């Protein structure tokens, strides 16, 4: 977690993938002084992209391969000892994710090993009242280079630098933590606890094309036109909230974090005119605690299924930490609303965009009233 003296954030305009990324990245790193050769030479650097699930680069679900390539080449030239690693969503096939995202090919072309976190061993932590396990390559690195994709999120409203390191929790352990800590506010505190035990990091956000709407996997690609960098992931996500016109206090993991409220921002001026976020579980924060206790049965967020898109593949059933879904013998999954915890895990892994997270009527009305007030 950052201190009051949080690192500044730098933005650079970059509107296309391909050859324009390297000069934009070089300018960002030169202006910020981050990832300089004398700081990374000989260091064990773990590069952590967003490898949520098996989607193509054009779908804007995962870090773009051109961003990973530019970062790897910079680190190689600086003399770092580099590896790339991640743990996709629990039901995703790693070989398919690496192939479809294009990130596996980049690692092979650049001669950089990819480390599957599920096979690398874990280190256990208890921090701020939370118990969790993190992949050893992450906690044993001298430096983490964090490469998030800028996306909306049905549980946390925004997913970027801070939430990308939730992938340091390997495999089905992520699902278990969602079951144990389903409330967005508590899940946000868990993310803060994870960051407290991690090595130093530099986050480089892929905001060239992001995702809006029903993110993090089934929204719409949107051209945002920037790269951003900081040594403080909370400040970076706070700055993203500013340019995307999101109230940082509505993002559970940024609530109460000083460096997210007024980050010091340098570089190119970025102002995204429109960025749609989903009506998700974060709306619960708008409801007073006394009313939430009184009307608990009326306050929920749960998945809705589009039967025309659903192919009954069962990925959502396997991803559900609460075992609230069943699909056998059905054209689309059956939901047990009493068991559902609204964590959006099913929504994240659906390969056909057949799931939308829908809040109850009273939560939607709370959102509409807030917009009018």
QUIVENRA-V997237 format. One line per field, one symbol per residue. ss: DSSP state (@ for helix, = for strand, . for the rest). phi: phi as a letter, one per 20 degrees, with the letter a starting at -180 (. if undefined). psi: psi as a letter, one per 30 degrees, with the letter a starting at -180 (. if undefined). A space follows every 50 residues. Layout:
ss = ???
phi = ???
psi = ???
This chain:
ss = ........=====......@@@@@@@@@@@@@....@@@@...======. ......@@@.....@@@@@@@@@@@@@...======.......@@@@@@@ @.@@@@@@@@...===@@@..======..======@@@@...=====.== ===...===.@@@@@@@@....@@@@@@@@...@@@@@@@@@@@@@.... =============......===========..@@@@@@@@@@@@...@@@ .......@@@@...===.........=...@@@@@@..@@@@@@.@@@.. =====.........@@@@@.....==.......==.........@@@@@. ....=====.@@@@@@@@@@@@.
phi = .fefefffcddcfbdcfofffgfffgfgfffemelfgfedgmeeddedee cgaecegfemedgfgffgfffffffffenfedbdbacfggeeegffffff fnffffgffemdfddfffddncceccblnddbdcfggffeffbddedfee bfbfedmccbffffefffeflfffffffffcffgffffffffffffdefg bcdceedfcdccnefeccedfcfdnbdbbaecffffffffgffemdfffe egedfnegfefbffdcnffcbefbbedfecfffgfeeggfffffdgfedb cbfddeffefdlfnffffeffelecbcgmcfbfedeffegdmfmffffef fdmeccedffgffffffffffef
psi = klafhlklkkkkkjfllbffeeeeeeeeeeefgkhlefffkfkjkjkjlj heailleffhelkkfeeeeeeeeeeeffgljklklljlkffkkeeeeeee fffeeeeeefhkkkjjffggllkkkjkhfkklkkkefefflekkjkilkj llkfegekkbeeffgfffjkbfeeeeeeeeifkeeeeeeeeeeeffglll lkkjkjgekaklbhlgfgakkkjehllkklfjfeeeeeeeeefghkjfff jeffkgjeffeikjklakkkjkekjklljaffffffkkeeeeeeheffjl klkkkjfffkghfgeeeffjfghgkkfkglflkkkjfffkggfgeeeefj fghgkkjklleeeeeeeeeeef.
